[in-house]
Amino acid sequence: MDLPQGDVRLLETDVAQRLLHSTIPARLAFTAVDGTPRIMSSWFAWTGEELVMATYVHCPPMGILRPAARIRALRERPDVAVSIDTDTQPPEVLLLRGRVSVTEVEGMVPEQAQAARRFLGEEGGAGYVAGADHPETRMARIALRPAWVGVIDFRTRRPGVMTG
């Protein structure tokens, strides 16, 4: 079945699954509090339903004593776009759109610990998690349930401008 761009079932394709489990950072596009666009690179974890990213609210061991500015911006304007794409030729691209929810948690967001192990390896990930272990550590869990999904691989799925 040839699914149209925008169909959330595209998340089940081989390209999407490969990118969702890769060590390529997600690029989160959002609107800042001042109304200007922003793009932030972020580790992520795919839960099967949500793309989860995290940021620190407060983490004394890492010298983070105030919340990341994007937390307020995402709460005020939760509509986002995300891209996860390769730098190989031809590239593979996963595009996601939707609204995020932002929830503060005590300690480390569990999906952030999973992402740390995936991006840094078991030993590096364990070191990262241990480095943030402090009773005052707080993080924001940023979760996107995609409402629109696009996949481009330049072989079987090309951008609309190239397909006529």
C-alpha positions in Angstrom: 0.0 0.0 0.0 1.4 3.4 -1.0 0.6 5.7 1.9 0.4 9.5 1.3 2.7 12.0 3.0 1.0 13.0 6.3 -0.3 9.5 7.1 0.9 8.5 10.6 1.1 4.8 9.4 4.3 5.9 7.7 5.9 5.5 11.2 5.8 1.8 10.5 7.9 1.9 7.4 11.5 0.6 7.4 12.9 4.1 6.8 11.0 5.6 9.7 11.9 2.8 12.1 15.5 2.9 11.1 15.7 6.7 11.8 13.6 6.5 15.0 16.2 4.0 16.4 19.3 5.7 15.0 21.9 7.9 16.7 21.0 10.8 14.6 19.8 13.7 16.7 16.2 15.0 16.1 16.0 18.6 15.0 13.0 20.2 16.8 11.6 23.4 15.2 9.4 25.6 17.3 8.4 29.2 17.9 10.3 31.0 20.6 8.5 33.3 23.1 9.5 36.3 21.1 7.7 34.9 18.1 10.8 34.0 16.1 11.6 30.5 14.8 14.1 28.2 16.5 15.7 24.8 15.7 17.2 22.8 18.5 19.1 19.5 18.1 18.1 16.9 20.6 18.6 13.4 21.7 15.3 11.5 21.6 13.7 8.1 22.4 10.8 6.6 20.4 8.3 4.9 22.7 6.2 3.4 19.9 3.7 6.3 20.3 5.7 9.3 21.3 8.9 10.9 20.3 10.3 12.0 23.7 13.0 14.6 24.1 14.1 16.1 27.4 15.9 19.2 28.8 17.0 20.2 32.2 15.0 22.5 34.4 17.6 22.4 37.2 20.7 20.2 37.6 23.3 21.5 40.1 26.0 18.8 39.2 26.0 20.1 35.6 25.8 23.8 36.5 22.3 24.1 35.1 20.4 26.2 37.6 17.6 27.7 35.6 15.2 26.1 33.1 16.0 26.0 29.4 14.2 28.8 27.5 12.5 26.4 25.2 10.3 25.0 28.0 8.3 28.2 28.3 8.1 28.5 24.5 6.9 25.0 24.0 4.2 25.4 26.6 3.0 28.6 25.0 3.2 27.4 21.5 3.2 23.6 21.4 3.0 23.2 17.6 6.3 21.8 16.4 8.0 20.1 13.5 10.8 17.5 13.8 13.3 16.2 11.3 15.5 13.1 11.6 17.6 12.7 8.5 20.8 11.1 7.3 23.7 12.9 5.7 24.4 10.1 3.2 23.3 10.3 -0.4 20.6 9.7 -1.2 19.4 11.0 2.2 16.6 9.4 4.2 14.3 11.8 5.9 11.6 11.4 8.6 9.4 14.5 9.1 7.0 14.8 12.0 4.5 17.5 13.0 2.2 17.8 15.9 1.8 19.3 19.4 4.1 18.6 22.2 3.2 18.1 25.9 5.7 19.3 28.5 5.8 17.6 31.9 8.3 18.3 34.6 9.7 15.3 36.5 11.9 14.9 39.5 15.3 13.5 38.5 16.1 12.3 35.0 13.4 11.7 32.4 13.5 7.9 31.9 13.6 8.2 28.1 16.6 10.6 28.4 18.5 7.9 30.2 17.6 5.5 27.3 18.7 8.0 24.8 22.0 8.6 26.6 22.8 4.9 26.4 21.9 4.8 22.7 23.8 7.9 21.7 26.8 7.4 24.0 27.0 3.7 24.5 26.3 1.8 27.7 29.4 3.1 29.6 29.0 6.7 28.4 25.3 6.7 29.0 25.8 5.4 32.5 28.3 8.1 33.2 25.9 10.8 31.8 23.1 9.5 34.1 25.3 9.3 37.1 26.6 12.9 36.4 23.1 14.2 36.8 22.2 12.2 39.9 21.3 14.8 42.5 18.2 15.2 44.7 17.5 18.6 43.2 17.7 17.5 39.5 14.5 18.2 37.6 13.9 17.7 33.9 11.2 18.6 31.4 9.8 15.7 29.3 8.9 17.0 25.9 6.6 14.4 24.1 5.3 14.6 20.6 2.5 12.3 19.4 2.9 12.8 15.7 -0.3 14.0 13.9 1.5 14.2 10.5 4.3 12.1 9.2 6.4 12.3 6.1 9.1 9.9 4.8 11.5 10.7 1.9 14.2 8.3 0.7 14.7 9.7 -2.8 14.3 6.2 -4.2 10.7 5.1 -3.5 9.4 8.3 -1.8 10.5 11.6 -3.3 9.5 15.2 -2.3 6.3 16.3 -4.0 8.2 18.8 -6.1 10.1 16.0 -7.8 7.1 13.7 -8.4 5.2 16.2 -10.5 
